[in-house]
Amino acid sequence: MKAAEIAARVEAFVRDVVVPYEKDPRCGAHGPTDELVAELRDKARAAGVLTPHILADGSHLSQRETATVLKASGLSPLGPVAVNTMAPDEGNMYLLGKVGSLEMKERFLKPMVEGRARSAFFMTEPAGEGGAGSDPSMMQTTAVQDGNHWVVNGRKTFITGAKGAKVGIVMAKSTAGACMFVVDLPDPAIRIDRVIDTIDSSMPGGHSMVTIDNLRVPADQMLGANGEGFNYAQVRLSPARLSHCMRWFGATKRANEIATAYAVKRHAFGKPLIDHEGVGFMLADNLIDLKQAELMIDWCADVLDTDVLGTAESSMAKVAVSEALYRVADRCVQVMGGTGVSTDTIVEQVFREVRAFRIYDGPTEVHKWSLAKKIKRDAAKSP
């Protein structure tokens, strides 16, 4: 089946089946409950749209094809949850598919692809404790070999989906450098200290502060080679941050649909809102920003499909798309006035989610700083 056909089926499922769940009381401040996740995934499985970016033979759609599908899944904040294209699972599935051993794929990846297990990626650390916030090179979590096991200790924060996850990918540093371990969850050595209250509320399990206390991991559960963790992180992070762009593009596109319908129907000062230049121009700007974001996503996807890391390209896309989508969501709220800041429509949540996206997967400023360093390096190489 072609990606466009898959995307059409996903879009129909999200609009017809998922959207009515947006006001379900099981959607809370820390995301939908696991009961709701299971219910939605059962319906996605029955509709043949569960994990649509990974085909029946285990192959993965190209990044450009994935963009088509994930933009459709993102039309509701619950869409990626329902069809199993959400973060961090989508990125973790991609990483395990690329780096995991056959045993890891059978034990950990398979239940994730089947939508029966959620996962968490334990990388970010509390910045106030000197750990790796937006700078993984500052990582404090340690891994020490003890016979045929590794013992991991440290603190992690903003770990999306840790509460309720069944699979964890834990990043730590050994004497050889950064490394990753795949573990079963829950584990008594991985303690959730609290689930942080944040502006966003779409991801199951929310975002947790975690203490890792003498976690013992069998040596064969190290993901890939010792000391190669940063390289594996790049394998995961560039596609994963682009996937965020894809999903939130879909949500913001729908917010603009809602705001446009409101402006056409709502009358004020003797005419429809759309006929007031201040409103009409905001919606015109939305179309421009959405198209530019879409083109940026597709361009970066094409780069990643050449099998390069695309670190700089994904940074550019993440900055451009997150900032553009935030402008769109902000205008949607403004066009709708009081209704825009209420929970009467999904626009208010989309605004909150996209605001958080400007921080998650690297703040805009960190990506710009990284790009500036690349500019300096490239200039030094010039004759």
C-alpha positions as CSV (number, residue, x, y, z in Angstrom):
1,M,0.0,0.0,0.0
2,K,1.3,3.4,-0.9
3,A,2.0,6.0,1.8
4,A,-0.7,8.3,0.5
5,E,-3.2,5.5,0.8
6,I,-2.0,4.7,4.3
7,A,-2.2,8.4,5.2
8,A,-5.8,8.7,3.9
9,R,-6.9,5.8,6.0
10,V,-5.1,7.2,9.1
11,E,-6.7,10.6,8.5
12,A,-10.2,9.1,8.2
13,F,-9.7,7.1,11.4
14,V,-8.4,10.1,13.4
15,R,-11.2,12.4,12.2
16,D,-14.0,9.9,12.6
17,V,-13.0,7.8,15.5
18,V,-10.3,9.6,17.6
19,V,-11.6,13.2,17.6
20,P,-14.7,12.3,19.6
21,Y,-12.4,11.1,22.4
22,E,-10.8,14.5,22.8
23,K,-13.2,15.4,25.6
24,D,-13.0,12.0,27.3
25,P,-12.5,12.4,31.1
26,R,-9.6,9.9,30.9
27,C,-7.6,12.7,29.2
28,G,-5.8,14.3,32.1
29,A,-3.1,16.8,32.9
30,H,-0.5,14.0,32.5
31,G,-1.9,12.6,29.3
32,P,-4.5,10.0,28.5
33,T,-4.7,7.0,30.9
34,D,-3.4,3.6,29.8
35,E,-7.0,2.4,29.8
36,L,-7.8,5.0,27.1
37,V,-4.6,4.2,25.2
38,A,-5.5,0.5,25.1
39,E,-9.1,1.3,24.0
40,L,-7.9,3.6,21.2
41,R,-5.3,1.1,20.0
42,D,-7.8,-1.7,19.9
43,K,-9.9,0.4,17.5
44,A,-6.8,1.3,15.5
45,R,-5.8,-2.3,15.3
46,A,-9.3,-3.3,14.1
47,A,-9.2,-0.5,11.5
48,G,-5.8,-1.7,10.2
49,V,-4.0,1.6,11.0
50,L,-2.0,0.7,14.0
51,T,1.7,1.5,13.7
52,P,1.1,2.5,10.1
53,H,4.7,3.7,9.4
54,I,6.1,0.2,9.9
55,L,4.9,-2.3,7.4
56,A,3.9,-5.9,7.9
57,D,7.3,-7.2,6.9
58,G,9.0,-5.0,9.5
59,S,10.3,-2.5,7.0
60,H,10.0,1.2,7.8
61,L,8.5,3.8,5.5
62,S,11.0,6.3,4.1
63,Q,11.1,9.6,6.0
64,R,9.3,11.4,3.3
65,E,6.5,8.7,3.3
66,T,6.5,8.8,7.1
67,A,5.9,12.5,7.0
68,T,2.7,12.0,4.9
69,V,1.4,9.5,7.5
70,L,2.5,11.2,10.7
71,K,1.0,14.5,9.6
72,A,-2.3,12.7,9.2
73,S,-2.0,11.0,12.6
74,G,-1.4,14.4,14.2
75,L,-4.7,15.9,13.3
76,S,-5.7,15.2,16.9
77,P,-3.4,15.3,19.9
78,L,-4.8,11.8,20.6
79,G,-4.1,10.6,17.0
80,P,-0.5,9.6,17.5
81,V,-1.4,7.9,20.7
82,A,-4.2,5.9,19.0
83,V,-2.2,4.8,16.0
84,N,1.1,4.3,17.8
85,T,3.1,7.0,16.1
86,M,3.7,9.1,19.3
87,A,6.8,10.2,21.0
88,P,8.9,8.7,22.5
89,D,7.8,5.3,21.1
90,E,8.1,6.2,17.5
91,G,11.8,7.3,18.0
92,N,12.5,4.3,20.2
93,M,11.1,1.9,17.7
94,Y,13.3,3.5,15.0
95,L,16.4,3.2,17.1
96,L,15.8,-0.4,18.1
97,G,15.1,-1.2,14.5
98,K,18.4,0.3,13.4
99,V,20.7,-0.8,16.3
100,G,19.0,-3.5,18.3
101,S,20.1,-7.2,18.1
102,L,17.7,-9.8,16.9
103,E,16.9,-10.8,20.5
104,M,16.2,-7.2,21.4
105,K,13.9,-6.8,18.5
106,E,11.9,-9.8,19.5
107,R,11.8,-9.1,23.2
108,F,11.4,-5.3,23.2
109,L,10.6,-4.0,19.8
110,K,7.9,-6.4,18.8
111,P,5.5,-5.6,21.6
112,M,6.0,-1.9,20.9
113,V,5.2,-2.3,17.2
114,E,2.1,-4.3,18.2
115,G,1.0,-1.3,20.3
116,R,1.0,-3.4,23.5
117,A,3.9,-1.7,25.2
118,R,4.9,1.9,25.8
119,S,8.5,3.0,26.2
120,A,10.6,5.8,27.6
121,F,14.0,7.2,26.7
122,F,16.1,8.1,29.7
123,M,18.6,10.8,28.5
124,T,17.8,14.2,29.9
125,E,19.1,15.0,33.4
126,P,18.3,17.8,35.9
127,A,20.2,20.8,34.8
128,G,20.2,22.3,38.3
129,E,22.2,19.2,39.5
130,G,24.9,19.7,36.8
131,G,23.4,17.0,34.6
132,A,22.7,16.8,30.9
133,G,19.8,19.1,30.1
134,S,20.1,20.2,26.5
135,D,23.8,19.2,26.5
136,P,24.2,15.4,26.6
137,S,28.0,15.7,27.0
138,M,27.3,16.8,30.6
139,M,25.7,13.5,31.4
140,Q,26.2,12.4,35.1
141,T,24.5,9.0,35.0
142,T,27.2,6.3,35.3
143,A,27.4,2.7,34.2
144,V,30.0,0.5,35.9
145,Q,30.7,-3.1,34.7
146,D,30.3,-5.8,37.4
147,G,30.9,-9.3,35.9
148,N,28.3,-10.0,33.2
149,H,26.2,-7.0,34.4
150,W,26.3,-3.2,34.3
151,V,25.3,-1.2,37.3
152,V,23.7,2.2,36.5
153,N,23.2,5.1,38.8
154,G,21.9,8.6,38.2
155,R,19.1,11.0,37.9
156,K,16.9,11.8,34.9
157,T,14.2,14.3,34.3
158,F,11.4,15.1,31.8
159,I,11.3,11.4,30.9
160,T,8.3,11.2,28.8
161,G,6.0,8.2,29.4
162,A,8.2,6.7,32.2
163,K,5.1,6.1,34.3
164,G,3.3,3.1,32.8
165,A,6.1,2.2,30.3
166,K,7.2,-1.4,29.8
167,V,10.4,-0.7,27.9
168,G,13.2,1.7,28.7
169,I,16.2,2.9,26.9
170,V,18.7,4.2,29.5
171,M,21.6,6.4,28.5
172,A,24.7,6.5,30.8
173,K,28.4,7.0,30.6
174,S,31.1,4.3,31.1
175,T,34.8,4.7,31.1
176,A,34.6,4.2,27.3
177,G,32.0,6.9,26.8
178,A,28.3,7.1,26.5
179,C,26.3,3.9,26.2
180,M,22.7,2.8,26.1
181,F,20.8,-0.1,27.8
182,V,17.4,-1.6,27.0
183,V,15.5,-2.6,30.1
184,D,12.2,-4.0,31.2
185,L,9.9,-1.6,33.1
186,P,8.9,-1.1,35.8
187,D,12.0,-1.9,37.8
188,P,12.4,-1.1,41.5
189,A,15.8,0.4,40.8
190,I,14.2,3.0,38.6
191,R,12.1,5.2,40.9
192,I,9.7,7.8,39.7
193,D,10.1,10.7,42.2
194,R,7.3,12.7,40.7
195,V,5.4,13.4,37.4
196,I,6.1,17.0,36.6
197,D,3.2,19.4,35.9
198,T,3.8,20.9,32.5
199,I,2.0,23.0,30.0
200,D,1.3,20.1,27.6
201,S,-0.9,17.2,28.3
202,S,-1.0,14.9,25.3
203,M,1.6,12.2,26.1
204,P,0.6,9.1,28.2
205,G,2.4,9.1,31.6
206,G,3.4,12.7,31.4
207,H,7.0,13.7,32.1
208,S,8.8,12.2,35.1
209,M,11.7,13.0,37.4
210,V,13.5,9.7,38.0
211,T,16.2,8.3,40.3
212,I,18.2,5.3,39.0
213,D,19.6,3.5,42.1
214,N,21.9,0.6,41.4
215,L,20.1,-0.7,38.3
216,R,21.6,-4.0,37.3
217,V,21.5,-4.7,33.6
218,P,22.7,-7.8,31.9
219,A,25.6,-7.1,29.6
220,D,23.7,-8.4,26.5
221,Q,21.1,-5.6,27.1
222,M,23.6,-2.9,26.1
223,L,22.3,-1.4,22.9
224,G,25.1,-1.6,20.4
225,A,28.7,-1.1,21.4
226,N,30.1,0.4,24.6
227,G,31.1,4.1,24.1
228,E,28.9,4.6,21.0
229,G,25.9,6.1,22.8
230,F,26.2,9.6,21.4
231,N,26.4,8.2,17.8
232,Y,23.2,6.1,18.5
233,A,21.6,9.2,20.0
234,Q,22.1,11.0,16.7
235,V,20.7,8.1,14.8
236,R,17.5,8.5,16.9
237,L,17.3,12.3,17.5
238,S,17.4,13.7,14.0
239,P,14.4,11.6,12.7
240,A,12.6,11.9,16.1
241,R,12.7,15.7,16.2
242,L,11.5,15.7,12.6
243,S,8.7,13.4,13.6
244,H,7.6,15.9,16.2
245,C,7.4,18.5,13.4
246,M,5.2,16.1,11.4
247,R,2.8,15.3,14.2
248,W,2.3,18.9,15.4
249,F,1.9,20.1,11.8
250,G,-1.2,18.0,11.7
251,A,-2.5,19.3,14.9
252,T,-1.9,22.9,14.0
253,K,-3.4,22.4,10.5
254,R,-6.6,21.3,12.3
255,A,-6.5,24.2,14.7
256,N,-6.4,26.5,11.6
257,E,-9.4,24.6,10.1
258,I,-11.4,25.3,13.3
259,A,-10.3,29.0,13.5
260,T,-11.2,29.5,9.8
261,A,-14.6,28.0,10.3
262,Y,-15.2,30.2,13.3
263,A,-14.1,33.4,11.4
264,V,-16.4,32.6,8.5
265,K,-19.5,31.9,10.6
266,R,-19.0,34.4,13.4
267,H,-20.3,38.0,12.8
268,A,-19.1,41.1,14.5
269,F,-19.5,44.8,13.7
270,G,-21.9,44.1,10.8
271,K,-20.0,41.4,8.9
272,P,-18.2,38.0,9.2
273,L,-14.9,38.1,11.1
274,I,-13.1,36.9,8.0
275,D,-14.1,40.2,6.3
276,H,-12.3,42.2,8.9
277,E,-8.8,42.7,7.6
278,G,-7.1,42.1,10.9
279,V,-8.7,38.6,11.1
280,G,-8.4,37.8,7.4
281,F,-4.7,38.7,7.3
282,M,-4.0,36.5,10.3
283,L,-5.5,33.5,8.6
284,A,-3.6,34.3,5.4
285,D,-0.4,34.4,7.4
286,N,-1.4,31.0,8.8
287,L,-1.6,29.5,5.3
288,I,1.8,30.9,4.5
289,D,3.4,29.5,7.7
290,L,1.8,26.1,7.3
291,K,3.0,25.8,3.7
292,Q,6.5,26.8,4.7
293,A,6.5,24.3,7.6
294,E,5.3,21.6,5.3
295,L,8.0,22.3,2.7
296,M,10.7,22.4,5.5
297,I,9.5,19.0,6.8
298,D,9.6,17.4,3.4
299,W,13.0,18.9,2.6
300,C,14.5,17.5,5.8
301,A,12.9,14.2,5.2
302,D,14.4,14.0,1.8
303,V,17.8,14.7,3.3
304,L,17.5,11.9,5.9
305,D,16.4,9.5,3.2
306,T,19.9,9.8,1.7
307,D,21.1,7.9,4.9
308,V,23.0,10.9,6.3
309,L,22.6,11.9,9.9
310,G,21.2,15.3,8.9
311,T,22.0,16.9,12.2
312,A,22.2,20.4,10.9
313,E,19.2,20.0,8.6
314,S,17.0,18.6,11.4
315,S,18.0,21.5,13.6
316,M,17.0,24.0,10.9
317,A,13.7,22.2,10.4
318,K,13.0,21.9,14.1
319,V,13.5,25.6,14.6
320,A,11.7,26.8,11.5
321,V,8.7,24.4,12.0
322,S,8.2,24.8,15.7
323,E,8.3,28.6,15.5
324,A,6.0,28.7,12.5
325,L,3.5,26.3,14.1
326,Y,3.5,28.3,17.3
327,R,2.7,31.5,15.3
328,V,-0.2,29.6,13.6
329,A,-1.6,28.3,16.9
330,D,-1.3,31.7,18.5
331,R,-3.2,33.3,15.7
332,C,-5.9,30.7,15.9
333,V,-6.4,31.5,19.6
334,Q,-6.5,35.2,18.8
335,V,-9.0,34.9,15.9
336,M,-11.3,32.9,18.2
337,G,-11.1,35.3,21.1
338,G,-12.6,34.0,24.3
339,T,-13.5,30.7,22.6
340,G,-9.9,30.3,21.7
341,V,-8.7,30.3,25.3
342,S,-11.4,27.9,26.4
343,T,-11.5,24.2,26.2
344,D,-14.6,24.3,24.0
345,T,-12.4,23.3,21.1
346,I,-9.0,21.6,20.7
347,V,-7.3,24.9,19.7
348,E,-6.4,25.8,23.3
349,Q,-4.6,22.4,23.8
350,V,-2.8,22.6,20.4
351,F,-1.5,26.1,21.5
352,R,-0.2,24.6,24.7
353,E,1.4,21.6,23.0
354,V,3.1,23.6,20.3
355,R,4.4,26.1,22.9
356,A,6.1,23.2,24.7
357,F,7.4,21.9,21.3
358,R,9.6,25.0,21.1
359,I,11.4,23.6,24.1
360,Y,11.2,19.8,23.7
361,D,13.8,18.0,21.5
362,G,16.1,21.0,22.0
363,P,15.1,24.6,22.5
364,T,15.2,26.9,19.5
365,E,18.2,28.7,20.9
366,V,20.2,25.5,21.4
367,H,19.7,24.5,17.8
368,K,20.6,28.0,16.6
369,W,23.8,27.9,18.7
370,S,24.7,24.5,17.2
371,L,24.1,25.9,13.7
372,A,26.3,28.9,14.5
373,K,29.1,26.6,15.6
374,K,28.8,24.7,12.3
375,I,28.9,28.0,10.4
376,K,32.2,28.8,12.2
377,R,33.6,25.4,11.5
378,D,32.7,25.6,7.9
379,A,34.2,29.0,7.6
380,A,37.5,27.8,9.1
381,K,37.7,25.2,6.3
382,S,37.3,27.7,3.6
383,P,40.4,28.8,1.7
